[in-house]
Amino acid sequence: MHLHVLGIGGTFMGGLALIARSAGHRVTGCDQAVYPPMSTQLAEQGIELIEGFEPDQLALKPDVFVIGNIVSRGNPLMEAILNANARYISGPQWLGENILTSQQVLAVAGTHGKTTTSSMLAWILLQAGLNPNFLIGGIAPGLAVSAKFDPDVSTFVIEADEYDTAFFDKRSKFVHYRARTAILNNLEYDHADIFPDLAAIETQFHHLVRTVPSHGSIVVTNGEPAIDRVLERGCWSPVTRVGLETGWHAKEVDRQNVIFLGDQPIGPLTWSLTGSHNTKNALAAMAAAQGVGVTPTDALNALNRFEGVKRRMEVRGTVAGVTVYDDFAHHPTAIATTLAGLRQQVGTARILVVLEPRSNTMKLGAMAARLPAALKDADHTFCFAGGQGKQSLGWDPRTVMVELGDKLTVDQDLSELVSHVVAYAHAGDHVVIMSNGGFGGVHDKLIAALEQQS
């Protein structure tokens, strides 16, 4: 079967393309401005990537057009597909119907930590010899790629996104995934462009809960009121809670972060990742792995060899004593927890944040008022307010974050932003670049500018 994937540059649709090719299908695709690591993965797999969405791609005559959720009405190719009455399907539905029916799916859902927890879980299963299939919104060094599929393997780890499926299917993607194990890590308001309030997102999470079979399992993090409300609507599967003294939890013993299962200590968690949020992610991954036969000891040993995920506090370089990190955090809670973890690690050293409020929620300003509190662990914040049209902000960072005072610099030009960071930074500083996009290649530009200055 020939699939032509619209929106192939996104992490989900690009991963789907890699899986479809591994399943024996011919795959082509189109998108705009695809950047690494996805562009690199597609090229390495020999998948043809067409720039843009021109109607002449109908001439490819694929068996089906697979539609990503970045495609909307008015898209030239989509309009041509509709006018020609060509066959089309959403990416999540195609995956659910053609790949996941034969798999034992472990789905990781939550506002924060989906990519990291999915990577931890896949890594644990890999180290246990299960060689899992997976589709994850990032790349962990030990996994090498963001998506993998072997038809002879029946275990599949998937990052379960609550964002909508397609312009013609407004349900969350994860309702298509046929989860046997579902991790519900946390739940906060996000995606202000498609959800009016938190209750609407809770409804989608309950749709996911409704799809988990009675012989499946649900893993939840304790202390999440929104998750508790979801389960109160009805739950038909066994529930494992992490973070409880009676279940999976972590506590400090002799200055070590020790993992416990009930009263039984499993051992210390000795890795390079920072923050209590990553410990919670680890607990959820271990609990889910136990459900498919991995012992707690083996899971912990695997996690102690886990090296993190690209774009999750990934060190991009150290120049003249200035360490530059790349991080995907774009929600106020994720920003706050990430910086708190780094502060705990670096002590009194200066933390400089370079922030691009790029997500639809951030551009709309739905949670912009929470940014000053989220940035409290930063010694200085450099905010990029540039961009035109759809990329521009609907609010003024100088006004919204006025309480940061002289700890805030706002730039509308990327080159000026880099110059200001370089002028401010000195040896011993930790510069955290936070964006859920490519950010105009600011990471390499900043490192190059620091090298030139040094």
Secondary structure, 3 states (H helix, E strand, C coil): CEEEEECCCCHHHHHHHHHHHHCCCEEEEEECCCCCCHHHHHHHCCCEEEECCCHHHHHHCCCEEEECCCCCCCCHHHHHHHHCCCCEEEHHHHHHHHCHHHCEEEEEECCCCHHHHHHHHHHHHHHCCCCCEEECCCCCCCCCCCEECCCCCCEEEEECCCCEEECCEEEEHHHHCCEEEEEECCCCCCCCCCCCCHHHHHHHHHHHHHHCCCCCEEEEECCCHHHHHHHHCCCCCCEEEECCCCCEEEEEECCEEEEEECCEEEEECCCCCCCHHHHHHHHHHHHHHHCCCCCHHHHHHHHCCCCCCCCCCEEEEEECCEEEEEECCCCHHHHHHHHHHHHHHHCCCCEEEEECCCCHHHHHCCCHHHHHHHCCCCCEEEEECCCCHHHCCCCCHHHHCHHHHHHEEEECCHHHHHHHHHHHCCCCCEEEEECCCCHHHHHHHHHHHHHHHC
